[in-house]
Amino acid sequence: MGLVALGGCTAPGLILTATGIATDTSMTWDIVKHVHAKLTEDDPTPCILLDTVQRALNARCDYIAGRIRTADIVRNGLQACPLAAATQDARLWRALPELIDKGAKLEHCPRSPLQDLAEVDACPNFAAASPQVLRSLAFMADSDPRAIRHDVFRMLSCPNARSAGLDRVLVGWLDRGKLEPGSLSFNPLEALDPGLIGSRFARDLQVAGHSPQTALDHFEGTLPSGFEEALRTSSWAALEWWFYELPRLVNEAPPSRGAQLASVPLQQVLLPGFLRDPASQADMVRFLLAHGADPRKKLPFDSGTTVIGFATAIKSPVLALLDPPRPTPAAPTMASPTTLAQGTLPVAAEVRRTTTRVVRDNGAKPLRQAARYDVKEIGGDITSR
């Protein structure tokens, strides 16, 4: 670099510098190549230097259908199998149909590529995929038994998958006997997206032998349980279903995703960031209380703290819903004389009516005839008539 900078000071130096740079065997040219390599060592490899598979699976390179060579599928410099690399990035879905057509094998992947996709994005934008790509995704789900997993099941039942028709894969699994109870590492009822928990497909799963009573047992997956997902997304209909099938869930949910302790739903919804829509927190608290949630329930991780105590500690804005202020009892007031008099009169009248009725019932004469005298004869004959 010093030779290049100083070479223009004199005409002979300029000529010598230009000659040195143009000669591969010169010391100056070796230095220049070394400096250039250091400056560009972190730059991405130019697309022209990549093989056809690497180029197809590189988002910054242009993809031209039909350019992938079969030899490059067998031998390439990728750290992952081609199908896994193409599946977990929606930008690379474009290469899936050609890779499958030219012999890319699912068996060469250490696990289902759909599991990789589900862990990256629980509900990808399948609507942006072409029909050929959707067929390729369905082919991988049907052809690879390892795809029948908790996270993949949730992904293929999510709203984006349903709108693209990929939920038909789940129906096919059930019809072909691939969802037999006891043969899976998860319960399909628990893995279903909350939007399908009350559907005909969910009822078909129950008819097939999957029970809500075992729906929250241990499962292998990274996505939350179906009940927790319904709680996070404020899916009212799904929560109604869960509370009807398992009433105990309103006060205590079993641990999930490796947790060691149970959880209290009423406390969970108070945590900042737990609910997908924070504006629904007050409605969620009212909903849980209406279904029997106990705000004085003790927390599993702190037996000395209740839900109300936890809400007080974090200064929750819904504390008033959990522990509403008790109304102050009103001071007793004395009744007015007029009221007392009005209240006594009917009683006195009833007493008189009762007395008269008793006398008449005894067969006595009326009171006005008991001692009837002629006033004119009081001074003389007082014989009674």
C-alpha positions in Angstrom: 0.0 0.0 0.0 2.9 2.3 0.7 4.4 1.6 -2.7 1.1 2.4 -4.3 0.7 5.6 -2.4 4.3 6.8 -3.0 4.7 5.4 -6.5 3.2 8.4 -8.2 5.8 10.8 -6.7 8.2 10.3 -9.6 7.7 9.1 -13.1 10.0 6.1 -12.7 8.2 5.2 -9.5 4.9 5.3 -11.2 6.1 3.0 -14.0 7.7 0.6 -11.5 4.5 0.5 -9.4 2.2 -0.2 -12.4 4.6 -2.9 -13.5 4.6 -4.5 -10.1 0.8 -4.6 -9.7 0.4 -6.1 -13.2 2.9 -8.9 -12.4 1.5 -11.8 -10.3 4.9 -12.9 -9.1 5.9 -9.5 -7.7 6.0 -8.8 -4.0 3.8 -5.7 -4.5 1.0 -7.7 -6.1 1.1 -10.3 -3.3 0.7 -7.6 -0.7 -2.2 -6.1 -2.6 -3.9 -9.5 -2.9 -3.4 -10.1 0.8 -4.8 -6.7 1.8 -7.8 -7.2 -0.5 -8.5 -10.6 1.0 -8.5 -9.2 4.5 -10.8 -6.4 3.6 -13.3 -8.7 1.9 -13.1 -11.8 4.0 -16.5 -11.2 5.7 -18.3 -10.4 2.4 -20.7 -13.0 1.1 -19.5 -15.4 -1.6 -20.6 -14.1 -5.0 -23.6 -16.1 -6.4 -21.6 -17.0 -9.5 -19.2 -19.0 -7.3 -21.9 -21.1 -5.6 -23.2 -24.4 -6.9 -26.8 -24.7 -8.2 -28.3 -25.9 -4.9 -26.4 -23.2 -2.8 -27.5 -20.6 -5.3 -31.2 -21.7 -5.1 -31.1 -21.7 -1.3 -29.5 -18.3 -1.0 -32.1 -15.5 -0.6 -29.9 -12.9 -2.1 -29.3 -14.9 -5.3 -31.8 -15.0 -8.2 -33.6 -18.3 -8.6 -34.3 -19.6 -12.0 -36.4 -22.8 -12.0 -34.8 -25.8 -13.7 -31.2 -24.8 -13.0 -30.6 -27.1 -10.0 -28.3 -30.1 -10.9 -29.0 -33.5 -9.4 -25.2 -33.9 -8.6 -25.3 -30.8 -6.5 -28.2 -32.2 -4.4 -26.1 -35.2 -3.5 -22.9 -33.2 -2.9 -23.2 -29.6 -1.6 -21.5 -27.5 1.0 -24.7 -26.9 3.1 -24.6 -27.6 6.8 -28.2 -28.8 6.6 -30.0 -31.0 4.2 -31.4 -29.1 1.2 -35.1 -29.8 2.1 -34.7 -28.5 5.6 -32.9 -25.4 4.5 -35.6 -24.7 1.9 -38.5 -25.3 4.3 -37.5 -23.3 7.3 -37.2 -20.0 5.4 -40.4 -18.9 3.5 -38.2 -17.0 1.0 -36.7 -20.3 -0.1 -39.9 -22.3 -0.6 -39.6 -21.5 -4.3 -37.0 -24.3 -4.6 -39.0 -27.0 -2.8 -40.9 -28.4 -5.9 -37.7 -28.7 -8.0 -35.7 -30.2 -5.1 -38.3 -32.9 -4.6 -38.7 -33.6 -8.3 -34.9 -34.0 -8.7 -34.5 -36.5 -5.9 -33.9 -34.6 -2.6 -34.7 -37.2 0.1 -36.4 -36.5 3.4 -34.5 -39.4 4.9 -31.3 -37.4 4.6 -32.6 -34.8 7.1 -32.0 -35.5 10.8 -35.6 -34.7 11.6 -38.8 -33.5 9.8 -38.2 -30.2 7.9 -41.7 -29.2 8.9 -40.7 -29.4 12.6 -37.9 -26.9 11.8 -40.5 -24.6 10.2 -42.9 -24.9 13.1 -40.2 -23.9 15.6 -39.3 -20.9 13.5 -42.8 -19.7 12.8 -45.9 -21.3 14.4 -48.2 -20.0 11.7 -46.4 -19.0 8.5 -48.0 -17.0 5.8 -49.0 -20.0 3.6 -51.3 -17.7 1.5 -48.1 -16.3 -0.1 -47.0 -19.7 -1.3 -47.7 -21.0 -4.8 -49.9 -24.1 -5.4 -46.8 -26.1 -6.3 -45.2 -25.1 -3.0 -48.3 -26.0 -1.0 -48.4 -29.4 -2.7 -44.7 -29.9 -1.8 -45.4 -29.1 1.9 -48.4 -31.5 1.9 -46.2 -34.2 0.3 -43.5 -33.8 3.1 -46.2 -34.1 5.8 -47.7 -37.2 4.2 -44.4 -38.9 3.3 -42.5 -38.4 6.6 -43.8 -40.1 9.7 -41.6 -37.8 11.8 -43.8 -34.9 10.8 -46.6 -36.1 13.1 -45.5 -34.1 16.0 -47.2 -31.6 18.4 -45.7 -28.5 16.9 -46.4 -29.5 13.3 -50.0 -30.5 14.2 -50.5 -27.0 15.7 -49.0 -25.3 12.7 -51.1 -27.2 10.2 -54.3 -26.3 12.1 -53.5 -22.6 12.5 -55.7 -20.0 10.7 -53.1 -19.5 7.9 -52.9 -23.2 7.2 -56.7 -23.5 7.2 -57.1 -20.7 4.7 -54.5 -22.4 2.4 -56.2 -25.8 2.8 -53.3 -27.5 4.5 -55.5 -28.6 7.4 -56.7 -31.4 5.0 -53.4 -33.1 5.9 -54.6 -33.6 9.4 -57.9 -35.1 8.2 -55.8 -37.5 6.0 -53.7 -38.5 9.0 -56.9 -39.4 10.9 -58.5 -41.2 8.0 -55.4 -43.4 7.4 -55.0 -44.4 11.0 -51.9 -42.3 11.7 -53.4 -40.7 14.8 -54.2 -43.9 16.8 -54.4 -43.2 20.6 -51.3 -44.5 22.4 -49.1 -44.3 19.3 -48.3 -40.6 19.5 -46.1 -38.4 21.7 -49.0 -35.9 22.1 -52.8 -35.7 22.3 -54.2 -34.2 19.1 -57.0 -32.4 21.1 -54.3 -30.5 23.0 -52.2 -29.8 19.8 -55.2 -28.4 17.9 -55.3 -24.7 17.3 -57.9 -23.1 19.6 -60.0 -22.2 16.6 -60.7 -25.8 15.8 -61.2 -27.2 19.3 -65.0 -27.2 19.0 -65.1 -28.3 15.4 -66.3 -31.5 13.8 -62.7 -32.6 13.4 -62.2 -32.3 17.2 -65.3 -34.4 17.7 -63.9 -37.0 15.3 -60.8 -37.1 17.3 -62.8 -37.8 20.5 -64.7 -40.5 18.7 -61.4 -42.0 17.6 -60.5 -42.4 21.3 -58.6 -39.2 22.2 -59.8 -38.0 25.6 -59.8 -34.5 27.0 -58.8 -36.0 30.4 -55.3 -36.8 29.0 -55.1 -33.8 26.8 -52.7 -31.9 29.0 -50.3 -34.7 29.8 -46.6 -34.3 29.0 -45.8 -33.7 25.3 -42.7 -33.1 23.3 -42.8 -29.7 21.7 -41.8 -26.1 21.9 -45.1 -24.5 21.4 -47.5 -23.9 24.4 -50.2 -26.3 25.3 -53.6 -25.9 23.6 -55.2 -24.5 26.8 -52.4 -22.0 27.4 -52.6 -20.9 23.7 -56.4 -20.4 24.2 -55.7 -18.4 27.3 -53.0 -16.3 25.6 -55.1 -15.5 22.6 -58.3 -14.8 24.6 -60.2 -17.6 22.6 -63.4 -17.5 24.6 -65.1 -20.4 22.8 -62.0 -22.6 23.3 -61.8 -21.7 26.9 -65.5 -22.6 27.4 -64.7 -26.0 25.9 -61.8 -26.6 28.2 -63.6 -25.5 31.3 -66.6 -27.7 30.4 -64.4 -30.8 29.9 -61.9 -30.0 32.7 -63.4 -27.6 35.3 -60.3 -27.8 37.5 -58.4 -25.8 34.9 -60.0 -22.6 35.9 -58.0 -22.6 39.1 -55.0 -24.8 38.3 -53.3 -25.8 35.0 -50.7 -28.6 34.8 -47.1 -27.6 34.0 -46.1 -27.5 30.4 -43.0 -27.0 28.2 -40.7 -28.3 30.9 -42.1 -26.4 33.8 -42.0 -28.2 37.2 -44.9 -26.5 38.9 -48.5 -26.0 38.0 -49.8 -22.6 37.1 -52.8 -20.5 38.1 -54.6 -19.0 35.0 -55.9 -16.0 37.0 -52.3 -15.1 38.0 -50.9 -15.9 34.5 -53.1 -13.4 32.7 -51.9 -10.6 35.1 -48.3 -11.0 33.8 -47.2 -8.2 31.4 -46.9 -9.7 27.9 -48.7 -12.9 28.6 -51.9 -12.0 26.7 -51.5 -11.6 22.9 -53.9 -8.6 23.2 -53.2 -6.7 26.4 -56.5 -4.8 26.0 -58.4 -8.0 26.8 -57.0 -8.4 30.3 -59.9 -7.0 32.1 -62.4 -9.0 30.1 -60.3 -12.1 30.7 -60.3 -11.6 34.5 -64.0 -11.1 34.5 -64.4 -14.3 32.3 -62.3 -16.4 34.7 -64.0 -15.1 37.8 -67.4 -15.8 36.2 -66.3 -19.4 35.7 -65.2 -19.9 39.3 -61.7 -18.7 39.5 -60.6 -18.0 43.1 -58.7 -14.7 43.5 -57.5 -16.0 46.9 -55.9 -19.1 45.4 -52.4 -19.5 46.7 -49.6 -19.6 44.1 -47.8 -22.9 43.5 -44.4 -21.2 43.5 -45.1 -19.1 46.6 -47.5 -20.6 49.1 -47.6 -17.4 51.1 -49.0 -15.3 48.3 -52.5 -15.3 46.8 -53.5 -14.0 43.4 -54.8 -10.8 45.1 -51.4 -10.4 46.8 -49.6 -10.9 43.6 -51.8 -8.3 41.9 -51.2 -5.9 44.7 -47.4 -6.4 44.5 -47.3 -5.6 40.8 -49.8 -2.9 41.1 -52.1 -4.5 38.5 -54.7 -2.3 36.9 -57.4 -5.0 37.4 -56.9 -5.3 41.2 -60.3 -3.8 41.8 -61.9 -6.6 39.9 -60.1 -9.2 41.9 -60.7 -7.6 45.3 -63.6 -5.1 45.0 -64.0 -2.6 47.9 -66.7 -3.7 50.4 -69.6 -1.2 50.7 -69.8 0.7 54.0 -72.9 -0.5 56.0 -75.5 2.3 56.4 -76.3 3.6 59.9 -79.7 2.4 61.3 -82.4 5.0 61.1 -85.4 5.4 63.5 -88.9 5.2 62.0 -91.1 8.3 62.1 -94.1 8.4 64.5 -96.4 8.6 61.5 -95.0 5.4 60.2 -95.4 3.7 63.6 -98.9 4.9 63.9 -99.8 3.7 60.4 -98.2 0.4 61.2 -100.2 0.0 64.4 -103.6 0.8 63.1 -104.0 -2.2 60.9 -102.9 -4.4 63.9 -105.5 -2.8 66.2 -108.2 -3.2 63.7 -107.3 -6.9 63.2 -107.4 -7.4 67.0 -110.9 -5.9 67.2 -112.0 -8.1 64.3 -110.5 -11.2 65.9 -112.2 -10.4 69.3 -115.6 -9.9 67.7 -115.2 -13.1 65.7 -114.3 -15.1 68.9 -117.4 -13.7 70.7 -119.6 -14.6 67.9 -118.2 -18.0 67.6 -119.0 -18.7 71.3 -122.7 -18.1 70.6 -123.1 -14.9 72.6 -125.5 -12.1 71.7 -124.2 -9.1 69.9 -122.7 -6.5 72.2 -125.3 -4.0 71.4 -128.0 -6.4 72.6 -126.3 -7.7 75.7 -128.0 -5.3 78.1 -130.8 -3.5 76.3 -132.8 -1.3 78.5 -135.8 1.1 78.0 -134.4 4.4 79.0 -137.9 5.9 79.6 -138.5 3.4 82.4 -135.3 3.7 84.3 -136.9 5.7 87.1 -139.7 3.2 87.5 -139.9 -0.3 86.3 -136.5 -1.4 85.4 -137.5 -4.9 84.3 -135.7 -5.8 81.1 -137.6 -6.4 78.0 
